[in-house]
Amino acid sequence: MRIDKPAVLVVDDDRTTRFLATQALEQSGFHVEVAESGARALAVMSRLSPDVALLDLDLPGVDGYELCARLRRSSGGRDIPIVVMSGMDDIEAVQKSFRVGATDFVEKPVNWIALSHRIRYMLQAGSAARALRRSERKLSNAQRIARLAWWEWDIVANKLGASEEFYKTLGISEETFEGTYDAFVRCMHADDRPQVCARVDETLAEGGEFSIDYRVVRPDGSERIVHQRAVVEVNDVGAPVRVSGIFQDITERIKVEREVRQLVYYDSVTGLPNRKLFNERFNLVIEQARRHERGLALLFLDLDRFKRVNETFGLAAGDELIRSVARRLLESVRKTDSVTRTIPEDRAPTVARLGGDEFMILIAEVEDVPHVARVAERLVQAVRRPVSLEGHDIVPAASIGIALYPHDGTEPDQLLRNANAAMHHAKEGGGNRYQFYSEEMNRSMLERLILENALHRALLNGEFVVYYQPQIDVRTHRLVGAEALIRWRHPERGLVPPMQFIPLAEESGLIVPMGEWVLRTVCNQSRVWRELGLPSIRVGVNVSGRQFAEKDFVRTLSSVLSETHSDPAYLELELTESMIMSDAEASRRSLLQLKEIGVRLSVDDFGTGYSSLSYLRRFPLDTLKIDRSFLAGIPGDSDQIAITKAIIALARSLSLKIVAEGVETKNQLDFLREQDCDEAQGYLFSKPVPEVEFLEILKTGSVWPGA
């Protein structure tokens, strides 16, 4: 049958491999035929002459080795490239494959994108080989083994003759060439010349043939990579008299192979080794450390708040930050580890990018723990230098976890897991720091994993409840509002502190459905209170950054209000400064839409973020909530008194309502009243309480004896 595309025969008894091969190769422009066994492959060969064959070694019946040999013996299979695929990585399997006629060997799982590039090169090489084989019948012994060029050295006369392509590859003319083997040697790259001459001398002494790749230097200074294969001819007494050789320019092939290797083993953004290459080197370094009883250190580096960079400046800016960090890590590792000694290449530090904002630094030779600490501190400081993105100077930061061999583990997976645990511990400590691994950390990470799994079930099982903390009028001490706070009532642990599960919910994305559940619960409860004839009060609900960033957030809120028949005037959304300033223009559009719905908008924890007068004027806000940290030192701390006064004055000038959080003493309340603060909440009045208890407070309208 007529096929316009290059045909590839895939022989594998695994259906998934056949499917993946067909999908990948057809997308790369090949026609694909598949066979599940050696017998089936031979049947396909009888009707189709494939351009390339991909064979699995482990086949039912006729195995891959036998199939490869039989294909080579067949009339149509002599010249086609045969690529052997195998999950076995032992050298014996590789050698046996080539002995029976394989052209190439790839290890499973196969990188189909990289393999498609290699197949195209094989087709080009195979086409040239077939054309040259047809010429073998007309050429001499030297021409029979030639591919692109040939040369012949008469040892006795010391004369060297060659084909036109030989001179073309060397960039010289036959007329100017001296015509001796010594002149040929002078064309070789000075660094490669000793190796080539040694191989030639060895073959002259022992007889037979040899092959070698090396560089030649043209008169214009440019370099080409050539493959040379030659055979020694001897006289009747066994003395070498002639060397006949082929000469092939393989520069482009080497370039393609290097490009393929770059795709397979290196990160496209930074050029650093990727996860695959790092894992290979990691296994090798551990084996060497075990054999020579050396220590090594694995540093797991993760950028702090990198997601915010992507969200604010875009993915291109994020990539630029990653590249900048990669350069700094390389510079820092080199400076740190090469100041006092020279390190062999196989023990030099390795910096790799695993993906996203995760980097690995492998120090294959460790003097002591302080040495590792110095490296880690240098890396933290290097990352900390400002970077210009989109015209803005930002200061990145990184958290580093450190695991030591053999103290913290003897296997790659164990060390990686423990370095990751230490990195998370560093983040929990505020980030911008490094942390060595300890067994206690491992227990903490296990506890965190168990808690995260339980959190996924909690929403489905109805384990969340809403507590309410009253807000009172500073002047009248009457109840005017409340803040709704989610609580997790675990069936075995009891009430789980919010600081234990809210960060987990943020990381996992569960904060979005949890936030919607709180909104729906509060709106339903407000309707129930109204139906009971109780006073209508304003209820504040915290909105997370991920929830606010959802494109359907405004629509979702509108649906909740409609479905619960709740009055939006009594719902106040509490947002943080950093949340609305991460993308100020998008936040302003969303806030205006929320105001159109009729809800109130509050800035929570004011004073701890941007605290910019410009954003207060631009955004349609109703309330500022003074963070509890500013009240902690009142009335004794003059700085906190000044800050609180300034915030209240600022709110007054913009006609915004002021609510003070964390009020715990009567002195603090008196101070707020003197400063004309509107409302307050805190343990002086009431801690957050369940809905049943809050209902009694709502009925009386009083939460403090002074009311």
N, C-alpha and C positions, 0 to 999 in steps of 0.2 A: 504493500500500500504506500501511497505518497504522503510523506510527512515533511512539511516545510521547516519545522523547528528541529533543533538538535534533540535526538532521542536518548533518554536515560532509562536504563533498566534497573529497578530497585528490587532486590531479592532479600526478603526478611520474613520470618514467620510471625513477627509481632505486628498485629493490625495497626496499633497506634503509630509505630514507626513508619509503616507504609503510608498511613494517612498524612502524617506530618511531612514526610518527604514529598508526597504528591502535591500538597498545598504549597509548600515553600518553593519547590523547583518549578512548578507551573507558573507561579507568580513571577519567577525570574526568567520566564520565556522558554522553558524547556517542555518537550513532549515527554510524558512519563508513562512507562509501562511497569506493572508490579507483578511479582511472583512470590508465593508464600513458601516455596521449596526449591531445592536444586533441580529436581526433575521438571518442575513447572518452568523454571528459568530456561532450561535447555529447549523446551517446547516453544517458548516465546522467541528464542534465538533463531529457531528454524524458519520463522516467518518474518522476523524483524531483525535488522542489523543495527543494534543500538550504537550510538556514538560513545557512550560511557556506561559502565556497569558499576552499581553499588551493591556489595555483597555483605551479608551478615555471616560471621564465622560459624555460629551455632545454628545450623539448619537441620531439619528432620531429613533422614535418608542421606542424600548426598550433601556432606557438610561444605562449609565455605571454602576450605582448602582444596578439596577435590573439584568443586565447581570451578574455582579459579583456574586450576590446572587444565581442566577439560575445555574451558572457554579459550585458553591460550592455544590449545591444540587444534581448535576448530578453525575452519577456513575464514570465518568472519570475525574471529576474536583475537587474531594475532596482534593487531595494532591498536585495539581500542584501550583506552585507559580503564583500569579496574581498581576501584577504591574499596578497601576492606573496612567494614564497620564492626566494632566489637566493644563490649563492656570490659573485656580483659585488657589489663594494662601491663602485662609482663612482657619482658623483652623477647622471650622465646616465641610468643604468638606473633610479634611484629616480624621477627626474622623469618619464621616459617612462611608467613604471608608473602613476603618478598621472594622467598625461594620458589614458590609455586607460581609466581608471575604477577603479583600485585604491583600496581603503579604507586599507590599511596595507601596510607593507613590512618583512620580517624577513630577517636575514642568516643564511645557513647557516654552521656547523651550528646548528640551531634548538634553543633552550631550550624544550622542550615544556611543562614545568611553567609557566613564565612565560607562554607563548603561550596555554595553556588559560585563564588568568585574563583575558587580553586578549580572547579570543573571547567569554567570558561578558559582558564589558562591551559588546562590539560587538553582541551579540544584544539586549541591553537597549536600546542606542542605536538599533539597526536597527528594533526593534519600534516605538519611539516615532516614528522617522522615517516608517515606513510608515503609521502612524495619522495623522500630520500631513499626509502626502501626499494621503490620502483627503479631508482637509478643504480642500485647496488649491482644489478646484473650487467651493467655497462662499464662500471668503474673498476679500477684496480683494487687491491687489498686495502690500501689506505682510504680510497674513496668509499669503499664498502662500509667502513665504520664512521665515515664523516657525516655530519649533520649540516652545519653551515659553512665550515671552513676546514681545510686540512693542511697539515705540514708534514714534512719528512726530513729527517736529519741523517745524513750520511756521516757516520761517526769517523770512519777512516779518513775521508777527505775533508771532514769538518765543513760540509756544505749543507745549508738548510734551504729547501724549496717549499713553497706554500701556494695556496689558492688565492684568488683575488679577494675573497671575503676576509682572509687572514689579514691582509694588508689594510683593508678597510676598517676592520675592528681596531687595529693598532694605530690608525690614523696616519699611516705612512704609505709611500709608494714603493713598488717593487724596484724601481730604478735607484732609489736612494738607499735601499736596505742593503746592509753589508753582506747578507746571505750566510751568516754563520750562527751557530747555536748561541755563542756568547752575545751576539747582537740581540738575539731574541730574549736572552736573560735580562739584558739591560733595560728592556721595555717593561719588565715586571716591577711592581711597586716594591720599593726598598724594604718595607717591613715584611712583605710576603716572600721575597726572593729566597731567603735561607730555607724556608719550609719546602718550596717547590724544588730547589736544587737537591735537597736531602732526599726527597721522594724519588727523583730521577736517578740519583746515584744508587739508591737502594735497589731500584728495579733493574738497573744495569748489572748490578752484582748478582742478583738472585734470578733474573729473568722474569718473563710474564708480562703483565700489563698493570697500569695504575690510572687512577683518576683523581683530580684535585680541582678545587675552585680557588681562584685568587684574583687579585686586581692587577690591571695593567695601566700604565700612565702614558697618555698620548703626548705628542710634542707640544700641544697647546696647554698642557697641564691638567686636562680633564681626565677622569678615571672611568674605567669600565670594569665590570666584574665578568670574568670568563670561566667557563668550565672546560677543563682539558682532560682528555682521555688518550692514552697512548699505549702502544704495544712494542716490545723490543724484539727485533729479529736477530738471530744468531747464525754464525757460519757452521761449517761441518764439525768444527772442534768445540763448538759451544761458546765462542767469543762473540760479544755483541757487535754488530756491524751497522745496524740501522734502527732508528726509532720512528715509527709512523704514528701520527696523532691527529685527533680532531680538536677543533678549537671553536667554542660556541660562546657568543656574547649573551650572558644571562642577566644583564643589568635590570631589564624591565621585569623579568620574572622575580628577581630578588626584591625589587621595589614592591611588586604586588604582594609577595609573601609578607613583607614587612608591614604593608598597609593592612593586610588581613590580621596579622598579629596585633597591630594597634587596635583594630576593632574588637578583637576577642579579649585582649588582656589589659587594655588601658581605658581609663575614663575619658569620655569625649569632651567634657567641660574643662577638666584640669590637666589632662595628660598624665595624671598619676596612675599607678597600678590600680586596677579595679578589684572587686571582691574575689574573682576567680584567680587572678595572679597572686593576690595577697594570700589566699588560702594555700596555694601551692608552695609559696615561699615560707609561710608560717609552719607548715608541716615539715619542710626541710630543715628549717632553723631549729625546731624543737628536737628533731632527730639528732642534729649535730650537738645541741646542748646536752642531750641525754648521753651521747657517746663520749663527749669530752668533759662531762660533769661541769658545765658552765651554767650560769644563771642568765635569764633573759627577762625582759619586761614588755608587757603589752599595755599600751595606752589607748583608751577609747575616748575620742574627743567628739563632743556634740556642741554645736553652737547654741547659745541661749537666745530664745525669742526670734529664731530665724524666720519662722512662719510670718511674723509681723512684717518683716522686710518684704517678703513676697507679696503680702496683701497690700502693703502701702505703696511700694515702688514697682511691682510687677516681677515676672519671672526672669526677664533679661537682667534686671538689676540684681536679683538674687544670685544668678549665675556669676555675675561679675564679682559679687562678694565672695562666693565660693572660690573663684580663681585667686582672688587676693589672699584669702586665708591659706590656700594651698601653697602659694609662693612663700608666705611667711613661715609656714610649718617647715618647708624644705630648708629655708635659710637658717632657721633656729636650730634644727636638728644637726645640720652640718657644722654650725658654729660651736654648738655645745659639745659635740663628740669628736671634733678634730683639733681642738685647741692643744690638748696635752699629748696626743699620740696619733700614730697612723693606724687606721683600721683596715684589715683586709676586706676586699670587695664583698665576700660572702658573709661578712659580719657587720657591714655598714648598716646604719638604721634605715628602715623602710617606712615610707609614708604612703598610705593608700587611702582612696576614697571608697567607702562602702556604698554610698548613694545618699541622696538628700544632703543633709548637713552633717553627716557622720564620717569621721576620719579615724584611721587606725595608724598608730606609730609603733613599730616593732623595733626594740633595741636588742640586738642579738648578743651583745656582750655587755654585761652589767658588772660594774666594779663593786657597788654597794648600794644600799637604799638611798642614802643622801644623794648619790649620783643621779638616780632616777628622779628624785625630788627636784634637783636642779634643772633637769631637762623639762619636767612638767611645768615648773614655775616659769621657765623661759618661754615655753609655748603659750601659757596663759597670758603673759605680758605681750608677746608678739601679736596675738590675736586682738588684744585690747587697743591697739593703735587705731586712730580714726581712719575711716574709709569714706571717700567722696562718692555718693550715689545720686544721680539725677540732680546734681547741684547742691545736695545736702551732705553735710558731714555727719556720719553716724559712727558710734563707737560700739563695735561688736564685742561679744564676750563668749567665752567657752567654758564648758564643764568637762573635766577629764577624770576618768576612772582608770585606776592602775591595778593590774594583776601581775604577780611575780611568779616565774617558774624557778624551782618546783614548789615554792612555799604555798602558792594559791591554786595549784593545779598542775597536772603533768600532761594533759591532753588539750589539743587546740580548742575544742568546744567548751571545755570546762574553763579555760583561761578567758575565752571570749565572753562567756556568760558572766563570770565574776568581774571582769573589767566593766561590763555593761552595768552590773549592779552597783559598782562603785561610782560610775558616772551619774546614775540616777540619784544616788545619795548626795553627790556633790551639787546636783541641781536643787534637791530639796533643801540644801543648806544655803540657798540663795544664788548659786551659780558663780561664774567667774572665779573658779577655784579648782583644785585637783584633790582627789581623794583616793587613798590606798584601800584595797579590798580587805574586808574582815569577815569572818564567818557569821558574825551578828548581822551584817548587811544581807547575807544570803537568806537568813531567816526572815529579815524584814521584807525582802523582795518576794519571798514565798507568801508571806502574810498579805502583801499588797495584791498579788495575783489572785489569791483566794477571795479577797474582798472585792476585787474587780469583777470576778465571775458572779459573786453573790449580787453585786449591784445590777448586773444585767437582768437577773431574775426578779429583783425587787419591784420594778415598775409593773411587770406582768402580774406579780402576786399581791399588789396593793399594799406594799409595806411602807410607803411614804405617807406622811401626815403633814399638815400645815399648822405651825404654831404662830401666834400673833403677839407682838410686843406693842403695848399701848404707847401712844404719843399724846402728850398733854399740852394744854395752853399754859405757857410760862406764867402768865398773869393770873389766870382764874383757876388753874390746876384742874380744869375739866378735861375729859377725854375728847379729843378732836380727830384722832386717826390711829392707825396701826401699821406696823410693817409685818408683812407675811413672810415667814421663814420656813423653808422645807426642812423636815426632819425625817430620819430613816429609823423606823422601829423594826430592827432585825429580830426574827423569831427566836434566835438563840443568844445573840450578843446584847439584846436590848437596844437602847437608844444609841446610835452610832454618831459620834461628834461630826458636825459638818465639815471640819477641816480634814477629816479622814476620807470622806467620800466625794466632796465637791470637786477637788482637783482631779480625781479619777474620772468623774463624770465629764469634766472638761476635756481631758485627753482622749477619752473614748468616743466623744460625740453624744453621749447619753444626756448631756445637759440640755440639748434641744428638746427632746420629748418630755424630759422632766420639767423644763421651764413651761412648756405648753400645759402640762398637767397642773402645775401650780396656778397658772392664770385661770384655767377652767374651774378649778376648785374654789379659788377666791371669788370669782364672779358668781358661781352658784351659791356660795355662802352669803354673799352680799344680798342676793335676791331673797334668800330665806330670812335673813334678818329683817329685810324690808317687809316681807309678808307677815312677820310676827309683830309688826308695828314698832320695832326698835328704831332708835335714831340712825340716820344714814351718816356714816363716817367715811372718810377717805382711807383707802387701804393701799399701801405701797408694795409693789412686787419687784424684786430684783431681776434684771434681765442680763444674762451672760453675754459676753462678746460674741461667741459663736451663734447664739440665738438671734442677736440683733443683726448679725451679718447675713442671716438667711434671707434669700431674695423674696421669699413669701411671708416674711415675718408680719408685715403690716396686714396683709390679707388674712393670715391666720388669726391675728388678734381681732380683726373685725368680725370674723366668723364666730369666734368664741363669745364675743359680746352679744352678737345676734342670737346665737343658740341658747345662751343662758338668760336672755332678757335682762341684762345688767346695764345699769346707767354708767356710761363711760366717765361721767364727771367725777365719780367717786373712786376711780382707778388711777393710781399714780405709778408710772414706770420709773424705776430707779436705775440709772446708768452711771458708769464710772467715767471719769475724765479721759483716761487712756483709751477707753473703748470708742468714744465718739470722735476722738482726735486721730485715731489710726488712719481714717480716711475722712477728713473733715467735710469735704463737699458731698460725698455720698451720705454721710451721717445727717447733714443739714436737710437733704431731700427727704430722708426717711422721717426725721423729726417733724418736718412740716406736714407730712402725710398723717402722722400719728395725731398731731394737733387738730387736723381736719376731722378725725374720728371723734375727738372730744376728750381724750384722756389727758391727764396731767403728766408733766415731765420733770423729773428730779435728777440732780447730779449728786451721786452718792460719794462719800469719803472725800469731800471737796478739800483741796489744799495739799493732797498727796500726789497729784499728777501735774498737769500742765498749768492749771490755775491762771489761765490767760484771760485778760479782760476782753480781748477781741472776740474769743469764741463765745463768751457769755452774751455779748451784744448780738452776735450773728444767729445764735440758736434760740428757738422758741421755748425757753425753759420757764418753769414755774417756781422751783424750789432748789435751794442749796442745803445740803446736809453736811454739817461740820464734822469732820472725822474725830472719832473718840480719842485719838492720840493727842490732839491739841487741848483736850480738857483734863488729861491725866494729871498735869502739873499745876492746875489752877486750884487755889489762888496763889500758890507759892512761886511758880515759875514765871518770871517777867516776860520771857520770850514768847511763851505760849499764850500769855494774856494778850500781848501785842498782836500776835497772829490772829487770835480769835476776834479781837476787836476789829481788825482790818477786814476780815471776812464778813463780819456782820455789817460793817459800814459799806462795803462793796455791794452786798446784796440789797441793802436799803436804797443805794443810789440807783439800782437797776429795777427796783420795785419787785424783788424776788422774796419769797417766803424763806425763812431760815429755820432749820430744824437741827438741834444739837444732839449728837449721839453719845452714848456712854456716860450719861449723867449719873453719878453715884453718891454725891454728897449734897447737903443743903447749901454749903458754901458755893458750890459750883452753880446750883440753881439760882442763888441770890445774885451771883455775878452775871449770869445770863439775863436775868430780869433787869438788872441795872443797865445792861448794854442793849436793851430793847430787842432781845431775841424772841422769836415768835413761839416756837414749840421745842419740846425736848422729849427724849426717850432714854431709858436707862434703868439700872437696877434700883435706883432710888424710888422709882415708881412701881416697876414690875419687870421681872424677867420675861422672856418669851414663854407663853403658856398655850396649852391645847385649846381647841375651839370651845370645848365645854366650859372651861374656866373663863375664857375671854367673854363668853356669852353673859356670865354673871357681872363682869366688869361693865359690859355694854349696857346692861339693864340699869345699873346704878349710875353710870356715867362718871364714876369716881374710882381712882386708882391710888390715891395718896391721902393719908389722914388730914393733910392740910387743906383739902378741897372744900 
